[in-house]
Amino acid sequence: MACFSCRSENVKAFASEIIIRLPGKTSPTQSVLALPKLLVCLDCGLADVLLSEDELRNLKETYSSLKSEILADTNVSLPPGTPVRDQ
C-alpha cells in the first residue's frame, strides 16, 4: 500500500488504542474506545486509522444517539497539503 501523501511504499501497520471523542459536551458517553490499525508512512509521517466494522458501527450508533446534543461546529482543520479522501 502506497502513502496517500508522498506515494512511498514505506508504510507500516501498528497496533493502537484511541478514544474518539464526539463533539459537544464532554462526557464518557460521548466517546468511543477503538483499537484500530494505525498505518504510518515512515518517510513523511502521514498516519491513517483503519477501524474494524464493529468499531465503525459502534461509532455510528453513538453519534446517531447523540445527534441532538452535538454542537453544530464540527469542522476539522487540517494542515495545508493534507490529502483528504472522499467517503
C-alpha positions as a Markdown table, in Angstrom:
| # | Residue | x | y | z |
|---|---|---|---|---|
| 1 | Met | 0.0 | 0.0 | 0.0 |
| 2 | Ala | 1.4 | 3.4 | -1.0 |
| 3 | Cys | 1.3 | 6.5 | 1.1 |
| 4 | Phe | -1.6 | 8.9 | 0.1 |
| 5 | Ser | 0.7 | 11.9 | 0.5 |
| 6 | Cys | 4.2 | 11.1 | -0.8 |
| 7 | Arg | 3.4 | 7.8 | -2.6 |
| 8 | Ser | 6.2 | 6.0 | -0.6 |
| 9 | Glu | 5.8 | 2.2 | -0.2 |
| 10 | Asn | 7.4 | 2.5 | 3.3 |
| 11 | Val | 4.0 | 2.3 | 5.1 |
| 12 | Lys | 3.8 | 0.1 | 8.2 |
| 13 | Ala | 0.9 | -1.0 | 10.4 |
| 14 | Phe | 0.9 | -0.6 | 14.1 |
| 15 | Ala | -1.5 | -1.6 | 16.9 |
| 16 | Ser | -3.1 | 1.4 | 18.5 |
| 17 | Glu | -5.6 | 2.4 | 21.2 |
| 18 | Ile | -7.6 | 5.6 | 20.7 |
| 19 | Ile | -10.6 | 7.3 | 22.3 |
| 20 | Ile | -12.7 | 9.0 | 19.8 |
| 21 | Arg | -14.5 | 12.0 | 21.4 |
| 22 | Leu | -17.6 | 13.2 | 19.8 |
| 23 | Pro | -18.2 | 17.0 | 19.6 |
| 24 | Gly | -20.3 | 18.7 | 22.2 |
| 25 | Lys | -20.3 | 18.4 | 26.0 |
| 26 | Thr | -17.5 | 16.2 | 27.3 |
| 27 | Ser | -18.8 | 13.0 | 28.9 |
| 28 | Pro | -17.8 | 9.3 | 28.9 |
| 29 | Thr | -21.0 | 8.5 | 26.9 |
| 30 | Gln | -19.7 | 10.8 | 24.1 |
| 31 | Ser | -16.6 | 8.8 | 23.4 |
| 32 | Val | -15.8 | 5.5 | 21.7 |
| 33 | Leu | -12.8 | 3.3 | 22.6 |
| 34 | Ala | -11.2 | 1.8 | 19.5 |
| 35 | Leu | -8.2 | -0.5 | 18.9 |
| 36 | Pro | -7.6 | 0.2 | 15.2 |
| 37 | Lys | -4.7 | -0.5 | 13.0 |
| 38 | Leu | -2.6 | 2.6 | 12.5 |
| 39 | Leu | -0.9 | 2.9 | 9.1 |
| 40 | Val | 2.1 | 5.2 | 9.3 |
| 41 | Cys | 4.3 | 6.3 | 6.4 |
| 42 | Leu | 7.8 | 6.1 | 7.8 |
| 43 | Asp | 9.0 | 8.6 | 5.2 |
| 44 | Cys | 6.6 | 11.6 | 5.6 |
| 45 | Gly | 4.8 | 10.7 | 8.8 |
| 46 | Leu | 1.3 | 10.6 | 7.5 |
| 47 | Ala | -0.9 | 8.3 | 9.6 |
| 48 | Asp | -4.2 | 6.7 | 8.7 |
| 49 | Val | -6.6 | 4.8 | 11.0 |
| 50 | Leu | -8.4 | 1.7 | 10.0 |
| 51 | Leu | -11.5 | 0.9 | 12.2 |
| 52 | Ser | -12.9 | -2.5 | 12.3 |
| 53 | Glu | -16.5 | -3.0 | 11.1 |
| 54 | Asp | -17.6 | -3.3 | 14.8 |
| 55 | Glu | -15.8 | -0.2 | 15.8 |
| 56 | Leu | -17.2 | 1.8 | 12.9 |
| 57 | Arg | -20.7 | 0.5 | 13.7 |
| 58 | Asn | -20.3 | 1.5 | 17.4 |
| 59 | Leu | -19.1 | 5.0 | 16.4 |
| 60 | Lys | -22.1 | 5.5 | 14.0 |
| 61 | Glu | -24.6 | 4.3 | 16.7 |
| 62 | Thr | -23.1 | 6.5 | 19.4 |
| 63 | Tyr | -23.0 | 9.5 | 17.0 |
| 64 | Ser | -26.6 | 8.9 | 15.9 |
| 65 | Ser | -27.9 | 8.6 | 19.5 |
| 66 | Leu | -26.3 | 11.9 | 20.4 |
| 67 | Lys | -27.0 | 13.9 | 17.3 |
| 68 | Ser | -29.4 | 16.3 | 19.1 |
| 69 | Glu | -26.8 | 17.0 | 21.7 |
| 70 | Ile | -23.8 | 17.6 | 19.4 |
| 71 | Leu | -22.9 | 21.1 | 18.6 |
| 72 | Ala | -23.1 | 22.3 | 15.0 |
| 73 | Asp | -19.4 | 23.3 | 14.9 |
| 74 | Thr | -17.8 | 20.0 | 13.8 |
| 75 | Asn | -15.3 | 21.5 | 11.3 |
| 76 | Val | -11.9 | 19.9 | 11.2 |
| 77 | Ser | -8.8 | 22.0 | 10.5 |
| 78 | Leu | -6.1 | 20.2 | 8.5 |
| 79 | Pro | -2.6 | 21.5 | 7.7 |
| 80 | Pro | -2.3 | 22.8 | 4.1 |
| 81 | Gly | -1.5 | 20.0 | 1.7 |
| 82 | Thr | -3.1 | 17.2 | 3.8 |
| 83 | Pro | -4.8 | 14.7 | 1.4 |
| 84 | Val | -8.4 | 14.2 | 2.1 |
| 85 | Arg | -10.3 | 11.2 | 0.7 |
| 86 | Asp | -14.0 | 11.4 | -0.1 |
| 87 | Gln | -16.1 | 8.9 | 1.7 |
